Amino acid sequence: MLTTIVKSFEELTKEELYKLLQLRNQVFVLEQHCIYLDLDGKDQKALHVLGYKNEELIAYTRIFKPGDYLKEASIGRVLVVKNERQHNYGKQIMEASIKAIKDYFKTSAIQISAQCYLRKFYGDLGFLEFGEEYLEDDIPHIGMIANL
């Protein structure tokens, strides 16, 4: 079972910030062979959803209120460390993120920019595709939206 904590940028400790940035680079830059600027200036506006297993950060997302990133509330930088992906933690961190959006932003409308190969994963959580596929950092993406 994943234990989740939601923190603003200001509430993150130096150690938490370092670890979440390390994991984002591990997954999005190294694993996906994608050279892009992860430090995009949006972390300060986001709430950070940290997923722990035995006190080790293994899952993460960042969430935004409507209008801070996309038109609707949004979830991004979704990750689970590679050696833990078989345990359903991706679904758990997403469910925690959806709950945090409802609790903190008082909305159930959520928009995401999903990597195309994860369509089914997000679809199973209630997200529907909209628009055409597009490239984001040379990776095929699709817009998805849900009212959960």
C-alpha positions as a Markdown table, in Angstrom:
| # | Residue | x | y | z |
|---|---|---|---|---|
| 1 | Met | 0.0 | 0.0 | 0.0 |
| 2 | Leu | 1.2 | 3.4 | -0.9 |
| 3 | Thr | 1.2 | 6.2 | 1.7 |
| 4 | Thr | 0.7 | 9.6 | 0.1 |
| 5 | Ile | 1.4 | 13.2 | 1.2 |
| 6 | Val | 0.4 | 16.4 | -0.5 |
| 7 | Lys | 2.7 | 19.4 | -0.1 |
| 8 | Ser | 3.1 | 22.8 | -1.7 |
| 9 | Phe | 6.5 | 23.8 | -3.0 |
| 10 | Glu | 7.2 | 25.8 | 0.1 |
| 11 | Glu | 6.3 | 22.9 | 2.3 |
| 12 | Leu | 8.8 | 20.5 | 0.7 |
| 13 | Thr | 12.0 | 19.8 | 2.6 |
| 14 | Lys | 15.2 | 20.1 | 0.7 |
| 15 | Glu | 15.6 | 16.3 | 0.9 |
| 16 | Glu | 12.1 | 15.8 | -0.6 |
| 17 | Leu | 12.7 | 18.2 | -3.4 |
| 18 | Tyr | 16.0 | 16.7 | -4.2 |
| 19 | Lys | 14.5 | 13.1 | -4.2 |
| 20 | Leu | 11.5 | 14.0 | -6.4 |
| 21 | Leu | 13.7 | 15.9 | -8.9 |
| 22 | Gln | 16.1 | 12.9 | -8.9 |
| 23 | Leu | 13.2 | 10.5 | -9.7 |
| 24 | Arg | 11.8 | 12.8 | -12.4 |
| 25 | Asn | 15.1 | 12.9 | -14.1 |
| 26 | Gln | 15.6 | 9.1 | -13.7 |
| 27 | Val | 12.2 | 8.3 | -15.3 |
| 28 | Phe | 11.7 | 11.1 | -17.8 |
| 29 | Val | 15.2 | 11.9 | -19.0 |
| 30 | Leu | 17.2 | 8.6 | -18.5 |
| 31 | Glu | 14.6 | 5.9 | -19.0 |
| 32 | Gln | 12.7 | 7.7 | -21.8 |
| 33 | His | 15.8 | 9.0 | -23.4 |
| 34 | Cys | 14.2 | 12.5 | -23.5 |
| 35 | Ile | 16.4 | 15.5 | -23.2 |
| 36 | Tyr | 14.1 | 18.3 | -22.0 |
| 37 | Leu | 14.0 | 21.0 | -19.3 |
| 38 | Asp | 12.3 | 19.3 | -16.4 |
| 39 | Leu | 12.7 | 22.4 | -14.2 |
| 40 | Asp | 10.1 | 24.4 | -16.1 |
| 41 | Gly | 9.2 | 27.0 | -13.5 |
| 42 | Lys | 5.9 | 25.4 | -12.7 |
| 43 | Asp | 6.8 | 23.5 | -9.6 |
| 44 | Gln | 6.3 | 26.6 | -7.5 |
| 45 | Lys | 2.6 | 26.8 | -8.5 |
| 46 | Ala | 2.0 | 23.0 | -8.1 |
| 47 | Leu | 1.0 | 20.8 | -5.3 |
| 48 | His | 3.2 | 17.8 | -5.1 |
| 49 | Val | 1.8 | 14.4 | -4.4 |
| 50 | Leu | 4.4 | 12.1 | -2.9 |
| 51 | Gly | 3.9 | 8.4 | -2.7 |
| 52 | Tyr | 5.9 | 6.4 | -0.2 |
| 53 | Lys | 6.5 | 2.7 | 0.4 |
| 54 | Asn | 8.4 | 1.9 | 3.6 |
| 55 | Glu | 9.5 | 5.6 | 3.9 |
| 56 | Glu | 11.0 | 5.5 | 0.4 |
| 57 | Leu | 9.7 | 7.9 | -2.3 |
| 58 | Ile | 8.6 | 5.6 | -5.2 |
| 59 | Ala | 5.7 | 7.5 | -6.8 |
| 60 | Tyr | 5.0 | 11.1 | -7.6 |
| 61 | Thr | 2.7 | 13.6 | -9.4 |
| 62 | Arg | 2.3 | 17.3 | -9.4 |
| 63 | Ile | -1.2 | 18.9 | -9.6 |
| 64 | Phe | -2.4 | 22.3 | -10.7 |
| 65 | Lys | -5.6 | 24.3 | -10.0 |
| 66 | Pro | -7.7 | 25.3 | -13.0 |
| 67 | Gly | -5.9 | 27.8 | -15.2 |
| 68 | Asp | -2.4 | 27.5 | -13.6 |
| 69 | Tyr | -1.3 | 25.0 | -16.3 |
| 70 | Leu | -4.2 | 23.9 | -18.4 |
| 71 | Lys | -7.8 | 25.2 | -18.5 |
| 72 | Glu | -9.0 | 22.6 | -16.0 |
| 73 | Ala | -7.2 | 21.3 | -13.0 |
| 74 | Ser | -4.4 | 19.0 | -14.1 |
| 75 | Ile | -2.1 | 16.2 | -13.2 |
| 76 | Gly | 1.4 | 15.9 | -14.6 |
| 77 | Arg | 4.8 | 14.3 | -14.1 |
| 78 | Val | 3.2 | 11.0 | -13.1 |
| 79 | Leu | 5.8 | 8.5 | -12.2 |
| 80 | Val | 6.5 | 5.2 | -10.4 |
| 81 | Val | 10.0 | 4.0 | -10.1 |
| 82 | Lys | 10.7 | 1.1 | -12.5 |
| 83 | Asn | 11.2 | -1.7 | -10.0 |
| 84 | Glu | 7.8 | -0.9 | -8.3 |
| 85 | Arg | 5.5 | -0.6 | -11.4 |
| 86 | Gln | 4.0 | -4.1 | -11.1 |
| 87 | His | 2.4 | -3.3 | -7.8 |
| 88 | Asn | -0.5 | -1.0 | -8.9 |
| 89 | Tyr | 1.2 | 2.1 | -7.4 |
| 90 | Gly | 0.5 | 4.1 | -10.6 |
| 91 | Lys | -3.2 | 3.7 | -10.0 |
| 92 | Gln | -2.8 | 4.6 | -6.4 |
| 93 | Ile | -0.8 | 7.8 | -7.0 |
| 94 | Met | -3.4 | 8.9 | -9.6 |
| 95 | Glu | -6.3 | 8.2 | -7.2 |
| 96 | Ala | -4.5 | 10.2 | -4.5 |
| 97 | Ser | -3.9 | 13.0 | -7.0 |
| 98 | Ile | -7.6 | 13.0 | -8.1 |
| 99 | Lys | -8.7 | 13.2 | -4.5 |
| 100 | Ala | -6.2 | 16.0 | -3.8 |
| 101 | Ile | -7.7 | 18.0 | -6.7 |
| 102 | Lys | -11.2 | 17.6 | -5.3 |
| 103 | Asp | -10.1 | 18.4 | -1.7 |
| 104 | Tyr | -7.8 | 21.4 | -2.5 |
| 105 | Phe | -9.3 | 22.9 | -5.6 |
| 106 | Lys | -13.0 | 21.9 | -5.2 |
| 107 | Thr | -13.4 | 20.7 | -8.7 |
| 108 | Ser | -13.8 | 17.3 | -10.4 |
| 109 | Ala | -12.9 | 18.4 | -13.9 |
| 110 | Ile | -9.3 | 17.2 | -14.7 |
| 111 | Gln | -7.3 | 17.6 | -17.9 |
| 112 | Ile | -4.1 | 15.8 | -18.6 |
| 113 | Ser | -1.5 | 15.5 | -21.4 |
| 114 | Ala | -1.0 | 11.8 | -21.6 |
| 115 | Gln | 1.7 | 9.8 | -23.3 |
| 116 | Cys | -0.1 | 7.9 | -26.0 |
| 117 | Tyr | 1.1 | 4.5 | -24.8 |
| 118 | Leu | -0.7 | 5.1 | -21.5 |
| 119 | Arg | -4.2 | 5.7 | -23.0 |
| 120 | Lys | -5.7 | 2.5 | -21.5 |
| 121 | Phe | -4.2 | 3.3 | -18.0 |
| 122 | Tyr | -5.8 | 6.7 | -17.9 |
| 123 | Gly | -8.9 | 5.5 | -19.6 |
| 124 | Asp | -9.4 | 2.9 | -16.9 |
| 125 | Leu | -9.3 | 5.8 | -14.4 |
| 126 | Gly | -12.1 | 7.6 | -16.2 |
| 127 | Phe | -10.3 | 9.9 | -18.6 |
| 128 | Leu | -11.5 | 10.3 | -22.2 |
| 129 | Glu | -9.4 | 11.3 | -25.2 |
| 130 | Phe | -9.9 | 14.6 | -27.0 |
| 131 | Gly | -8.2 | 16.2 | -29.9 |
| 132 | Glu | -5.4 | 14.9 | -32.1 |
| 133 | Glu | -2.2 | 13.3 | -31.1 |
| 134 | Tyr | 0.8 | 15.7 | -30.8 |
| 135 | Leu | 4.4 | 15.5 | -29.9 |
| 136 | Glu | 5.6 | 16.9 | -26.6 |
| 137 | Asp | 9.4 | 16.6 | -26.2 |
| 138 | Asp | 9.4 | 14.2 | -29.2 |
| 139 | Ile | 7.0 | 11.8 | -27.4 |
| 140 | Pro | 3.5 | 11.2 | -28.8 |
| 141 | His | 0.8 | 12.6 | -26.4 |
| 142 | Ile | -2.9 | 12.9 | -26.4 |
| 143 | Gly | -5.2 | 15.3 | -24.5 |
| 144 | Met | -7.5 | 13.5 | -22.0 |
| 145 | Ile | -10.2 | 14.9 | -19.7 |
| 146 | Ala | -12.4 | 13.5 | -17.0 |
| 147 | Asn | -15.1 | 14.7 | -14.7 |
| 148 | Leu | -14.5 | 12.6 | -11.6 |
